[in-house]
Amino acid sequence: MVDTVLDRFLRYVVIDTQSDVTSPTQPSTAKQIDLSRVLLAELKALGLDATLDGSGYVYATIPSNTAKAVPTICFCAHVDTAPDFSGTGVKPQIVRNYDGGDIVLPGDKSRVIRPADYPVLKTQIGNDIVTSDGTTLLGADDKAGVAEIMSAAQHLLAHPEIKHGPISILFTPDEEIGRGVDKVDLQRVGAQFAYTMDGSTAGEIQDETFSADGVGIDITGVAIHPGFAIGKMENAIKIVGEIIAKLPRTISPEATEGRDGFIHPVGVTGTMEGAKLQLIVRDFTEGGLADKEALLEGIVRDVLKSWPGSGYVFKVTEQYRNMKIVLDCNPEIVDYAMEAVRRAGMAPALTSIRGGTDGSRLSFMGLPTANIFAGGHAFHSPLEFVSVQDMQRAVDTIVHLAAIWEERA
């Protein structure tokens, strides 16, 4: 019996694979390996050379079936789900032949997926929608991508008349906590170009992400007994509070969209003597990133004018860079993906990601990688959903893309 993409998806989402940003290990949680082992067994059952390494990466290769010299392309998805909301005990629900109305989630009826909040539902009438029961996230990010790659591999192996070059498959852990490619073996991947199946709306292709930095601001205050503090104490916690209060609301995540970047505080720790403020800075251009960091340091200096005994250390750590810088040097990656979307019966839409993917870092590690839709919506929340038909469209896109690389070799 041949598994459908829905069969695979339902099998994968019930396996708890949340990653943990506080863990020092790779993968950050052992339970991610539970899904990786399932995938390893299924890949081997398809007759593929597949391995699972000690860091949680699954590698496999579909051999070429053409006499042409075709570049090896890789399809990649991540097995972990986000730590933002529980992924334990996922109970997937299927709304058959969706009628366009509100979807009330049966495990928590206060949670409702409404077309007013998610206009994409207007394009899903007549489709089959998969949700959680409302007590957990669903895990379409990125188990939809995992299921789609597996289903495409199954289809290509069952249809040797579809000519393609060598295809590498990569499943990564810990993408949701920014460590998805920390220990990837690119030699084992063996590809020249790649695609992550980790996008959202059907037909979308992303060739651009934010450039991202982390900023750590260490404030050293002046500590003294509060009973004798007049004219002497400089409380580092209060200084950090003033810095946060001066951050422009117009360049915060909640006030920006499209190609607007932002400054976002993500953590505060401290005592009267010393405090640390952690932020992330995002922009689509290097210049915009530098401008925001200069603005931020200017705020720190301005605040400290009122605290002459205190000091600061301002540290910027590069996190990832806009993959468009690399992809623009290899335009065929995106061109072929857009043609594959057309052949799968959709109008392609080239968009930007207000975030990052494994593809951001892979591109700068020497493996140019674009991102393709996987069909899911409302990621990292109990309202997450995906349609079966959109997952199948993603499978079709992978299959067409493999054929296009062979045709144009």
N, C-alpha and C positions, 0 to 999 in steps of 0.2 A: 504494500500500500504506500502511495506517495504522500508525504506530508505536505499540507498547504502552508502558506506563510502564517495563517491564523493558528494552525496546529502548533507550529513551532513557537509562536509568540505566547500563546497560552501556557505552553510548557515552561517557557523561560521566566515569565513574570512572577510565578509563584515561588521562585527561588530567591531568597533574600540576599542581596548583594550590595547593600549600602557600604560605601567607603567611609573612612573616619579620619578627618584632618588632624586629630590629636595623636594618631598612632605614628610611631617612627618606622614601622615595618613596610616592606613592599612585597605583596600588596598590603594595604593598610588594614584589611580585615580578611581573616582566613575564609570567611563564607563566600567571598567572591570566587574562590577556587571551586566551589561546588558547581557553579555554572560553567566554569572553564573546563572542568572534567567532563561535563555533559557534552559540551561542544567538541572536545577532543574525540570522544567516543563516536559522535555522529559524523564527524569528518572522516574518521577512519572507516566507518561503516559505508561511507560513500566511495571508499577506495583511495582516499587521498593520503599523501605523506603529510602527517600532522604531528606537532609536538606541543607540549606544555612545559615551559621552563620554570625554574624555581622562583622567579619574580612575578609569575602569574600571567605571562603572555602566551597566547595560543597562536601558533604559526602553521600555515598550510599552503600548499601550492597545487593549482590545477594546471597540468601540463598543457603546452601548446598543442593544437591539432591542425596546424597549418604549416606549409613549407616556407612561408614568408618569415623574414626576420622582423618580429614585432617586439616593441619594448614591453618589458614586464610591467604590468600595472597592478596596484594593490588596492583592495577594498578593506576598509578598517571601521570598526565600531567598538564601543567600550561596554564592558560587562557590568560595571558598577552603576548604582543609582545614587542619587544625591542624599546627603545626610540632612537636608532641610526638613524633611517630613518622613514619617515612619514608612519603611518598606517591608515590615515584618507581617506575614500573614495576608499577603495580597489575595483578594478574592475578585478576579475579573468578572465583569458583567458584559453581556452583549445585547445591545439594543438593535434588533433586526429591523431593517427597512425603516430607518429613522424618518419621522414625519415632519420634522422642522420645529417641534416644540421644545419646552424645557425638559431637561433630563434630571430627574430627582434620583439621587444616589441612595440605594436602599439601606446601607449600613448607617447612614447619618442623613436623615431627610432634610436637615437644615442646609445641606450642601447640594446646590443645584447648578448644573451647567446650563447657562442661558444663552440663546442666540444674541441677546442684547449685549452680553459681555464678550462673546466669541462669535463675531460675524461670519467666520469661516464655516460655521454650522449651516449657513444658508446654502453652501455648495455641497452639503453632504446628504441632502434629502434623498431618500431611497437607498442610502448606503447602510452598512452595518457598523455601528459605533461600539468600540470597546472602551469601558471605563473601569475604575476600581469600584468598590462598594461605598467609597467615601470615607473610610477609616484609615486608608493608607494612600500613598501615591500608587500609580499604575506601573510605572517602570518603562513606558514607551521610550523614554530617554535613558538608555539607548537600546533597549532590548528589541524595539522595532527594527533598528538598524541591523542588529545581530541576526534577527530572523530573516530579514530581507537578503542579507549576504548569503546565509545558509541556503535559502530557497533558490537564489540565483545559481549558486554552485550546483545544487541538485539538478536544476533545469539544464544547465550547460552540459553536465555530464550525461544526462539522458538524451541530449539532442546534439550528437556529433556533427550534424549537418551545419550547425552554427559555428563558423570558423572563428577562432580567436587565438591570440598569442598566450604566453604564460601569464597566469593570474595568481597573485599572491593574496592570501587572506590573513588579516591580523586582528586579533581581539585583545584589547588592552584593559588593564585594571586602573582604578584610581583617577580616571579622567576628571571626575566631578570635583576632586580636591587639587587639581592642577599638577598631578604627578603622572599623567597617563603615559608619557613616553620617557620617563626618567631612566629606565633601564632597558629600553627596547634595543634589540639587536638588528640594526639595519642591514647588516650583511646577511642575516638569516631571512629577512624580508625579501631582499634581492630585487627590489623594484626600482624603476627609473621615475615613475610618476604614481600618484595615489589619489584616492578619494575617500573621505570619511562620510559614512552614511549617518549623519547626526543632525540634519536640519529639521525643519518643521513642515511648512505648507507644501503640498504637492506641486511640483513644477519648479520649485525654487532651487537655485544654485548659489552658493556663496563663494566669492573669490577674495573676500576682504573681512578682516576682523579689526577690533580695537588693537592699538599698541598699548601695552600695559606695564605699569611700574607699581611697586609697593614703596611706600614712604614711611619711615620710622622717625618720629621726633621724640628725642629724649630731653626732658626738662629737668634741670637741677635747681631746686629751690633753696631756701634758707630755713633750716629747722631750728626751732627753739621752743621751750616750754610755753604753752599757750597762756599761762598766767603772767608771763613776763615778756610777751611778744610785741608789745606796742613799738612801732617804728622799726622792728627788726625782722619779724617773720615774713617769709615769702613762700606761700603754700603752693607747691608744684601742681597739686590737684586743681586748685583754682586757676592757675595759669593755663593749664590744658583746657579747662572749661571755657576760658575767654577765647582761646584759639578756635575751639569748635564753634562758639557763638558767632565768630566773625567770618566763618566760611560762607561764601555767597550762595544763597539758596537757588539762584538761577543756574548754577552749574553743579547741581546735585543730581543723583540718579532719578529722583522723583519729579524733577523739573525738566528733564532732557529726553530727546528722542532722535530718531534718524541718525544723522552724522554728528550730533553734538556729543562732546565728551563730558566728563565729570570728575569731581573730587569727592571721595566718599570715605568718611571715618568708619573703621570696622572694629576697632578695639581700643580700650583705655585701661591701663593698670597704673597703680601708683600709691605713693604715700606723700606726706607733707614734704619730705626731703627730695623725692624724685618721682617723676611720673613719665609714662610712655604713651604716646598716641600713635596708633597705627592707621594708615589710610591706604586706599588704592586710588590710583590716578589713571584715567582712560581717555584716549583720543585716537582718531583715525590717522593723524599725522604726527611725525616726530616733533615738528614745530609746535603743534598744539599741546603735546605732552610737556615739552619744555616750558611753555608759557604757563601752564597750570602749576607746575612745580615751582616756578619762580614766584608766582602769585602766592602760593602756599607759604614759601619761606619768607616772603615779604610780610605776611600776616603774623608769622611767629616773631619776626624782628620788631614789628610795630607793637605787639602786645608786651614784649619784654622791655620796652622803653619805660614802662611803669613799674618794672621790677628790676632795679639796677643791680641787685646782688645775685640774680639768677642767670643761668646760661642754658644753652641748648646744643644738641647735636642733631643734624638733619641728614638722614641717610636714605638715598634712593637705591632701590634694588630692581633691576630689570626682571620682568616676569615673562612677557612674550611680545612679539612684534607683529605688525600687520602683514599677513601672508601675501597680500597683493603685491608687495615689493618683489617677491619671488615669482608669483604666478604670472605677472605681466611679462616676464622673460620667457615664459612657456605658454603662449596663448592657446595652443592646441588643447591643453588640458580642459579649459573651460569651453572652448568651441565644440569639442567632441561631446562634452556633457550636455550642452544645449541641444545639439542635434539628437542625442539619445532621448532627451525629454520629449522632443517633437515626435520622434518615432513611437514613443509610448503614448501618444495621443494628447499631449498637453502643450500649452504655450509656456516656454521657459521664461523664468523671471530671475534676473541677476540681482542679488541683494547683498547687503552687508550685515555682518553679525555684530550685534552689540554685546560682545563677549569674545571668548576664545574657544578654540577646539584643539584636539590633538594635532590637527592639521597645521595650526599656527607654528607650533614648535617643530613638527616634522619638516615643514617647508624650509626652515632655517637650519635644520640638521642635514640638508642635502636631498630631501625627498619632497619635491614640490607637490602640494596636496590641496585640492579644492574640497568643498563640502557640498553634499547633495541631500535633498530632503529625505526624511524618513517617515513623515506623515503625522507625527504627534503634535499635541498642543497642550498648553497649560502645564508645562514641565515643572517638576519639583513641588507639585501640589496635589491635594486629594481630588482636584477637578480634572486631572490629566486625562486626555482621551486621544484615540486614534481610530481612523476608519480602516476596515479590512481592505476596502478597494484602494485606498491610498497606499497602503503597504504593498499591495500587488503592483500598483503603478511603479513603485520604487524597485521592485524585483525586475519588472520589465525594462526599466531604465538601465539597470546594471547589465542585463543581458544585451541590450542594444549597444551599450557603451563598449562592451568587450568586442562586439562584432565591428564597430566603427574603427577601433584601433587597428584591427586586422585589415579592414578594407583599405585604410589610408596609409598603411605601412609602406 
